[in-house]
C-alpha cells in the first residue's frame, strides 16, 4: 500500500517522499511470505498504477487455466524492486530507508518525525511539510511473522508454509491448521506435489464463502455482477435464501455443499482448485486449535486423536485482520486503509490521487471512506452495501470517474451512469439497504431466541 500510494503521489504532484521500511527490500509482507504463494487475483491489477505486473497473459495449463496469470512471490518481489529502482528513486524526489524503524514524532517538534537504522543504529529526522502516511495500519501478517496462538507440546513437529519446500523426508501424515488463503495454498501445494488426499487432515475452524475467480478478470464490468447481486437480494426472504441465491448465480462458492459457511474474507478460487480441495476428505470442524499434544489435538469444541508422525503446518496468521476504521485524512496524518472494498493497492493509489486533487479533508474523507475487511458471512451484506455506496459517490464526480477509468489497478470498468440514472439508482439502493437490514434483524432475533 505504501508503494502504491507513493507511486501515484509522485506521478501527480511535485511532492518529496521519504519511505521508512522495516524490511530489507521493497515488498512489505511479500518479503517474508512462503515461496510458493501466488496472488489470488490477476496480476493485471496488482502492484502500483504506473507499471504493469506480469505480461497480461492467460494461463494455458494448471488449475488456473483459462484465467489471467497470478504472479508468484518471486515475481512480486522483483516487480517492487523495479518500481523502487526504476520508477521512484530516479525522480530524485524519493528517499528510501530500508531496514529502518519508525520512532514517531519528536516530543518537542511535532512536525519532525524520527526513525533509525536497525543495522547501524544511525538516527534520522525528517521535517514533514505535508503529512505522515501510515502504511502499516492494516497489520498484514503471515505465519512466518509470528508464533501460533495455540500451545504446542514438546515433540510435536510444527512448521510454517515457508518450510514446506525444504522438506527432506516424507512425514507419515500432514495436518494443515487454518482454512484461510494460506491454508488453501498449503493444501493445494501438497496436492500439486502428488500427496494422497487421505494423507492430509485439514483443521477448518470455519467454512468460508469463496469468490469464483472467473468473475474477477480484467475488463469485467461491475454492472453485470451488481445486477446479479441486486436480484439475489430482491428475491431473498431470509439470509440463508440470500446466500443460496448468490451461490446459484455463481457469485459465491463453498467447499462442501452440506456445510453452511460462516465466514467471508473476499478469498477467490478457481473452480479447478476447488475440485482439488474437495478431494481432501478428513476435514476437522470443531473450532480453533487450543493445544497440540503428541497424541491429542485440543480444539474449542472437541479433543481428537493425533496421528503419530504428523507434520503440522501452521496457517493461522490473519493476513486480512478486521481492523477498526479510522479517518483516512486526519490533519497531518494519512492512514491507508481499504477504500475500495477488499482491494488494498488500488485503495492506496486512489487515496494518493484524492490527496493530490482535492482541497479539504472533509471532501477527501467522503471520497475515501474506509471499508472494513469482511470476516463473517454476514459481513458480505456490508461489503455489498459499501460497493453500492461508493459507486454512487464516485460517479457523481466526472473527474474522478475519468481517473478511475484509466487506473489499471481498478481492473474492472465502472458503469457509466448519467445524472438521470444516478437519481433513479439512489432510491433503489436505499430500498436494498433497508431490505438487507431487515434480513440481518431477522437473523439477530433468531440468534437471540436460540
C-alpha positions as CSV (number, residue, x, y, z in Angstrom):
1,X,0.0,0.0,0.0
2,X,2.9,2.4,0.8
3,X,4.4,1.8,-2.7
4,X,1.1,2.2,-4.5
5,X,0.5,5.5,-2.6
6,X,3.9,6.9,-3.3
7,X,3.8,5.9,-7.0
8,X,0.6,7.9,-7.6
9,X,1.6,10.8,-5.4
10,X,4.9,11.2,-7.2
11,X,3.2,10.9,-10.6
12,X,0.6,13.6,-9.9
13,X,2.4,16.1,-7.6
14,X,5.8,17.6,-7.1
15,X,6.0,16.2,-3.5
16,X,9.0,14.6,-2.0
17,X,8.6,11.4,-0.1
18,X,10.8,9.6,2.5
19,X,9.9,5.8,2.7
20,X,10.9,4.2,6.0
21,X,10.8,0.4,5.6
22,X,11.4,-2.1,8.4
23,X,12.3,-4.8,5.8
24,X,15.5,-5.0,3.8
25,X,13.8,-4.6,0.4
26,X,10.6,-3.3,-1.1
27,X,7.6,-5.5,-0.9
28,X,6.3,-5.5,2.6
29,X,4.9,-8.8,3.8
30,X,5.8,-10.4,0.5
31,X,9.4,-10.4,1.6
32,X,8.6,-13.0,4.3
33,X,5.8,-14.9,2.6
34,X,6.1,-18.6,1.8
35,X,7.9,-19.1,-1.5
36,X,5.1,-20.9,-3.3
37,X,2.5,-18.2,-2.6
38,X,0.8,-16.6,-5.6
39,X,-1.7,-13.8,-5.9
40,X,-5.3,-14.9,-5.6
41,X,-6.3,-12.1,-8.0
42,X,-5.0,-11.5,-11.5
43,X,-1.6,-9.8,-11.7
44,X,-3.1,-7.3,-14.2
45,X,-4.5,-5.2,-11.3
46,X,-2.0,-5.6,-8.6
47,X,1.1,-3.5,-7.7
48,X,1.4,0.2,-8.5
49,X,-0.5,2.2,-11.1
50,X,2.4,3.2,-13.3
51,X,3.9,-0.2,-14.0
52,X,2.3,-3.4,-15.3
53,X,2.8,-6.5,-13.2
54,X,3.1,-9.6,-15.4
55,X,2.7,-9.9,-19.2
56,X,-1.1,-9.8,-19.3
57,X,-1.3,-13.4,-20.4
58,X,-3.9,-16.1,-19.7
59,X,-2.7,-19.3,-18.1
60,X,-2.8,-22.2,-20.5
61,X,-2.2,-25.1,-18.0
62,X,-2.6,-25.8,-14.3
63,X,-5.6,-25.2,-12.1
64,X,-5.8,-21.6,-13.2
65,X,-6.0,-22.5,-16.9
66,X,-8.2,-20.1,-18.9
67,X,-7.8,-17.3,-16.4
68,X,-5.4,-14.4,-16.2
69,X,-2.0,-15.1,-14.7
70,X,-1.3,-15.0,-11.0
71,X,2.1,-13.5,-10.0
72,X,4.4,-15.6,-7.8
73,X,6.2,-14.3,-4.7
74,X,9.5,-14.0,-6.7
75,X,7.8,-12.1,-9.5
76,X,6.2,-9.7,-7.0
77,X,9.4,-9.0,-5.2
78,X,11.3,-8.4,-8.4
79,X,8.5,-6.1,-9.5
80,X,8.5,-4.0,-6.4
81,X,12.3,-3.7,-6.6
82,X,12.0,-2.4,-10.1
83,X,9.3,0.1,-9.0
84,X,11.7,1.4,-6.4
85,X,14.9,1.4,-8.5
86,X,13.5,2.4,-11.9
87,X,10.4,4.4,-11.1
88,X,10.6,6.1,-7.8
89,X,14.3,6.7,-7.0
90,X,15.2,8.1,-10.4
91,X,12.7,11.0,-9.9
92,X,15.1,12.4,-7.3
93,X,12.1,13.1,-5.0
94,X,12.0,9.8,-3.2
95,X,14.4,8.7,-0.4
96,X,14.3,5.1,0.6
97,X,15.5,3.8,4.1
98,X,15.4,0.0,4.2
99,X,15.9,-1.9,7.4
100,X,14.8,1.1,9.4
101,X,12.4,1.6,12.4
102,X,10.0,4.5,12.7
103,X,10.2,6.0,16.2
104,X,7.5,8.6,15.9
105,X,7.3,12.4,16.2
106,X,9.8,14.5,18.2
107,X,8.1,15.3,21.5
108,X,9.1,19.0,21.2
109,X,8.7,19.4,17.4
110,X,5.6,17.6,16.2
111,X,6.4,18.3,12.5
112,X,9.7,16.4,12.9
113,X,9.5,12.6,12.5
114,X,12.2,10.3,13.8
115,X,13.5,6.9,12.7
116,X,16.7,4.9,13.0
117,X,18.6,2.2,11.1
118,X,18.1,-1.2,12.6
119,X,21.5,-2.2,11.2
120,X,23.8,0.7,12.1
121,X,21.7,2.4,14.8
122,X,22.1,5.7,13.0
123,X,19.2,8.1,13.7
124,X,17.4,10.3,11.2
125,X,15.0,13.2,11.4
126,X,12.6,14.4,8.7
127,X,10.7,17.7,8.8
128,X,7.3,16.8,7.4
129,X,6.0,19.6,5.1
130,X,2.6,17.9,4.4
131,X,1.7,14.7,6.1
132,X,2.9,11.4,7.7
133,X,1.5,8.4,5.9
134,X,0.9,5.2,7.9
135,X,1.0,2.3,5.5
136,X,1.2,-0.3,8.4
137,X,-2.3,0.1,9.9
138,X,-3.8,-2.9,8.1
139,X,-1.4,-5.1,10.1
140,X,-0.9,-7.7,7.4
141,X,0.7,-10.8,8.9
142,X,1.8,-14.2,7.5
143,X,2.7,-17.3,9.6
144,X,6.5,-16.7,9.4
145,X,6.0,-13.3,11.2
146,X,4.5,-14.6,14.5
147,X,4.2,-17.8,16.6
148,X,0.9,-19.7,16.6
149,X,-1.8,-18.6,19.0
150,X,-2.2,-22.1,20.4
151,X,0.1,-24.2,22.6
152,X,2.4,-26.8,21.0
153,X,3.8,-29.6,23.2
154,X,7.4,-30.6,23.0
155,X,7.9,-33.3,20.4
156,X,5.2,-32.0,18.1
157,X,6.6,-31.2,14.6
158,X,5.1,-27.9,13.5
159,X,6.3,-25.7,10.7
160,X,5.1,-22.7,8.7
161,X,4.4,-23.0,5.0
162,X,7.7,-21.3,4.3
163,X,9.5,-24.5,5.4
164,X,7.5,-26.9,3.2
165,X,9.7,-26.6,0.1
166,X,12.7,-27.5,2.3
167,X,11.3,-30.9,3.4
168,X,13.9,-33.7,3.2
169,X,11.9,-36.6,4.5
170,X,8.3,-37.6,3.9
171,X,6.2,-37.3,7.0
172,X,3.7,-40.0,8.0
173,X,0.8,-37.6,7.8
174,X,0.1,-33.9,7.1
175,X,-2.2,-31.7,9.2
176,X,-3.0,-28.2,7.9
177,X,-4.1,-25.8,10.6
178,X,-6.2,-22.9,9.3
179,X,-8.7,-22.5,6.5
180,X,-7.9,-19.1,5.0
181,X,-6.0,-18.2,1.9
182,X,-2.8,-19.7,3.4
183,X,-4.5,-22.9,4.4
184,X,-5.9,-23.2,0.9
185,X,-2.4,-22.6,-0.6
186,X,-0.8,-25.2,1.7
187,X,-3.4,-27.9,0.7
188,X,-3.0,-27.1,-3.0
189,X,0.8,-27.3,-2.7
190,X,0.6,-30.7,-1.1
191,X,-1.8,-32.0,-3.7
192,X,0.2,-30.5,-6.6
193,X,3.2,-32.5,-5.3
194,X,1.3,-35.7,-5.5
195,X,0.3,-36.1,-1.9
196,X,-2.5,-38.6,-1.5
197,X,-5.6,-36.7,-0.2
198,X,-6.0,-39.4,2.5
199,X,-2.6,-38.3,3.9
200,X,-4.0,-34.8,4.7
201,X,-6.1,-33.6,7.6
202,X,-7.4,-30.1,7.3
203,X,-8.4,-28.3,10.5
204,X,-11.1,-25.8,9.4
205,X,-12.4,-23.6,12.3
206,X,-14.9,-22.0,9.9
207,X,-16.0,-22.7,6.3
208,X,-15.9,-19.7,4.1
209,X,-17.9,-18.4,1.1
210,X,-15.4,-18.0,-1.7
211,X,-15.4,-15.9,-4.9
212,X,-15.2,-17.6,-8.2
213,X,-12.0,-16.2,-9.7
214,X,-13.5,-16.2,-13.2
215,X,-15.7,-13.3,-12.0
216,X,-12.7,-11.2,-11.1
217,X,-11.0,-11.0,-14.5
218,X,-9.6,-7.8,-16.1
219,X,-12.1,-6.0,-18.3
220,X,-15.1,-7.3,-16.4
221,X,-17.9,-4.8,-15.8
222,X,-19.3,-4.2,-12.4
223,X,-22.7,-3.8,-13.9
224,X,-23.4,-7.5,-14.7
225,X,-22.3,-8.7,-11.2
226,X,-24.1,-5.9,-9.5
227,X,-27.3,-6.8,-11.3
228,X,-26.9,-10.4,-10.2
229,X,-26.3,-9.3,-6.6
230,X,-29.3,-7.0,-6.6
231,X,-31.6,-9.7,-8.0
232,X,-30.4,-12.1,-5.3
233,X,-31.1,-9.5,-2.6
234,X,-34.5,-8.7,-4.0
235,X,-35.7,-12.3,-4.2
236,X,-34.4,-13.4,-0.8
237,X,-36.7,-13.6,2.3
238,X,-34.0,-14.9,4.7
239,X,-30.2,-14.6,4.9
240,X,-30.0,-18.3,4.2
241,X,-32.0,-17.8,1.0
242,X,-29.8,-14.8,0.1
243,X,-26.7,-16.9,0.1
244,X,-28.4,-19.8,-1.7
245,X,-29.3,-17.3,-4.5
246,X,-25.8,-15.9,-4.6
247,X,-24.5,-19.5,-4.9
248,X,-27.0,-20.4,-7.6
249,X,-25.9,-17.3,-9.6
250,X,-22.3,-18.4,-9.4
251,X,-21.2,-15.3,-7.4
252,X,-20.2,-17.4,-4.4
253,X,-18.7,-20.9,-4.0
254,X,-18.2,-23.1,-1.0
255,X,-16.1,-26.2,-0.2
256,X,-18.8,-28.6,1.0
257,X,-22.4,-28.3,-0.3
258,X,-23.7,-29.7,3.0
259,X,-21.9,-27.2,5.3
260,X,-23.2,-23.6,5.6
261,X,-20.2,-21.3,5.6
262,X,-20.0,-18.8,8.5
263,X,-17.0,-16.8,7.1
264,X,-16.4,-14.5,4.2
265,X,-12.9,-13.0,3.6
266,X,-13.0,-12.0,-0.1
267,X,-10.9,-15.0,-1.0
268,X,-11.0,-16.1,-4.6
269,X,-10.6,-19.6,-6.0
270,X,-10.7,-21.2,-9.5
271,X,-13.2,-24.0,-9.8
272,X,-10.4,-26.4,-10.7
273,X,-8.7,-25.5,-7.4
274,X,-12.0,-26.1,-5.6
275,X,-12.3,-29.5,-7.2
276,X,-8.8,-30.4,-5.9
277,X,-9.6,-29.2,-2.3
278,X,-12.7,-31.3,-2.3
279,X,-10.5,-34.4,-2.7
280,X,-9.5,-33.9,1.0
281,X,-11.9,-36.0,3.0
282,X,-10.6,-35.5,6.5
283,X,-11.8,-32.0,7.4
284,X,-12.0,-31.3,11.1
285,X,-14.7,-28.7,12.0
286,X,-14.5,-28.3,15.8
287,X,-13.4,-24.7,16.1
288,X,-9.9,-23.4,16.6
289,X,-6.9,-25.3,17.9
290,X,-6.1,-24.7,21.6
291,X,-3.2,-27.1,22.1
292,X,-1.5,-29.8,20.1
293,X,-0.1,-32.8,22.1
294,X,1.8,-35.7,20.6
295,X,-1.4,-37.9,20.9
296,X,-4.2,-35.3,21.1
297,X,-5.4,-32.1,19.4
298,X,-7.5,-30.0,21.7
299,X,-10.0,-27.7,19.9
300,X,-12.7,-25.3,21.0
301,X,-15.4,-27.9,20.8
302,X,-13.7,-31.3,21.0
303,X,-10.5,-33.2,21.5
304,X,-9.4,-35.6,18.7
305,X,-6.6,-38.1,18.5
306,X,-3.4,-37.1,16.7
307,X,-1.7,-39.4,14.3
308,X,1.9,-40.3,15.2
309,X,4.5,-38.8,12.9
310,X,2.2,-36.0,11.8
311,X,3.7,-32.8,10.4
312,X,1.6,-29.8,11.3
313,X,1.5,-26.8,9.0
314,X,0.5,-23.6,10.8
315,X,-1.6,-21.4,8.5
316,X,-3.4,-19.4,11.2
317,X,-1.9,-15.9,10.9
318,X,-4.6,-13.3,10.0
319,X,-3.4,-11.7,6.8
320,X,-6.6,-9.7,6.5
321,X,-7.3,-8.7,10.1
322,X,-10.6,-6.9,10.6
323,X,-9.3,-3.6,11.9
324,X,-11.4,-0.7,13.2
325,X,-11.7,2.0,10.7
326,X,-10.3,5.5,11.3
327,X,-10.4,8.6,9.2
328,X,-8.0,8.3,6.3
329,X,-7.2,12.0,6.2
330,X,-6.7,13.5,9.7
331,X,-4.8,16.8,9.7
332,X,-1.1,15.9,9.5
333,X,-1.7,12.2,9.1
334,X,-3.0,9.8,6.4
335,X,-3.8,6.3,7.5
336,X,-4.0,3.9,4.5
337,X,-7.0,1.5,4.5
338,X,-9.2,-0.2,2.0
339,X,-11.4,2.4,0.4
340,X,-12.2,0.0,-2.5
341,X,-13.6,-3.0,-0.5
342,X,-11.0,-5.8,-0.3
343,X,-8.7,-4.1,-2.7
344,X,-5.7,-2.6,-0.9
345,X,-3.3,-1.4,-3.6
346,X,-5.9,0.4,-5.7
347,X,-7.2,1.9,-2.4
348,X,-3.8,3.3,-1.7
349,X,-3.4,4.7,-5.2
350,X,-6.9,6.3,-5.1
351,X,-6.1,7.8,-1.7
352,X,-3.0,9.4,-3.2
353,X,-5.0,10.8,-6.2
354,X,-7.6,12.3,-3.8
355,X,-4.8,13.8,-1.7
356,X,-3.3,15.4,-4.8
357,X,-6.6,16.6,-6.4
358,X,-8.9,17.8,-3.7
359,X,-8.6,20.7,-1.2
360,X,-10.2,19.8,2.1
361,X,-10.2,16.7,4.3
362,X,-14.0,16.6,4.6
363,X,-14.2,16.1,0.8
364,X,-11.3,13.7,0.8
365,X,-12.7,11.6,3.6
366,X,-16.1,11.5,1.9
367,X,-14.5,10.0,-1.3
368,X,-12.2,7.7,0.7
369,X,-14.4,6.3,3.4
370,X,-12.6,3.2,4.7
371,X,-14.3,-0.2,4.4
372,X,-13.6,-2.9,7.0
373,X,-12.3,-6.2,5.7
374,X,-15.2,-8.7,5.9
375,X,-14.8,-11.6,8.3
376,X,-18.2,-13.3,8.9
377,X,-20.6,-14.4,6.2
378,X,-23.0,-11.7,7.3
379,X,-20.3,-9.2,6.6
380,X,-21.0,-9.8,2.9
381,X,-24.0,-7.6,3.4
382,X,-21.8,-4.7,4.5
383,X,-19.4,-5.4,1.7
384,X,-22.2,-5.2,-0.9
385,X,-23.5,-2.0,0.6
386,X,-20.1,-0.5,0.6
387,X,-19.7,-1.2,-3.1
388,X,-23.0,0.4,-3.9
389,X,-22.4,3.5,-1.9
390,X,-19.0,4.0,-3.5
391,X,-20.4,3.7,-7.0
392,X,-23.0,6.3,-6.3
393,X,-20.5,8.7,-4.6
394,X,-17.7,8.3,-7.2
395,X,-19.9,8.5,-10.3
396,X,-21.2,11.9,-9.1
397,X,-17.7,13.3,-9.8
398,X,-16.8,13.2,-13.6
399,X,-13.1,13.9,-13.0
400,X,-12.9,11.1,-10.5
401,X,-14.7,8.7,-12.9
402,X,-12.2,9.6,-15.6
403,X,-9.3,8.8,-13.3
404,X,-10.8,5.5,-12.2
405,X,-11.5,4.5,-15.8
406,X,-7.8,4.9,-16.6
407,X,-6.4,3.4,-13.4
408,X,-5.1,0.0,-14.4
409,X,-5.4,-1.2,-10.8
410,X,-9.2,-1.0,-11.0
411,X,-9.1,-3.9,-13.4
412,X,-12.9,-3.6,-14.0
413,X,-14.9,-1.0,-15.6
414,X,-17.2,1.3,-13.6
415,X,-20.6,1.5,-15.0
416,X,-21.3,4.7,-17.0
417,X,-24.1,6.4,-15.0
418,X,-25.8,9.5,-16.2
419,X,-27.2,12.1,-13.8
420,X,-30.7,10.8,-14.5
421,X,-29.7,7.2,-13.9
422,X,-27.9,8.1,-10.7
423,X,-31.1,9.9,-9.5
424,X,-33.1,6.7,-10.1
425,X,-30.4,4.5,-8.5
426,X,-30.4,6.2,-5.2
427,X,-33.9,5.1,-4.1
428,X,-33.2,1.6,-5.4
429,X,-30.0,1.3,-3.4
430,X,-31.9,2.7,-0.3
431,X,-34.6,0.1,-0.8
432,X,-32.0,-2.7,-1.0
433,X,-30.2,-1.3,2.1
434,X,-33.4,-1.5,4.1
435,X,-34.1,-5.0,2.8
436,X,-30.7,-6.2,3.9
437,X,-31.1,-4.5,7.3
438,X,-34.4,-6.4,7.7
439,X,-32.7,-9.7,6.8
440,X,-29.9,-9.1,9.4
441,X,-32.5,-8.1,12.0
442,X,-34.4,-11.4,11.4
443,X,-31.1,-13.3,11.8
444,X,-30.1,-11.5,15.0
445,X,-33.6,-12.1,16.6
446,X,-33.4,-15.8,15.7
447,X,-29.9,-16.0,17.2
448,X,-31.1,-14.2,20.4
449,X,-34.0,-16.6,20.8
450,X,-31.8,-19.7,20.2
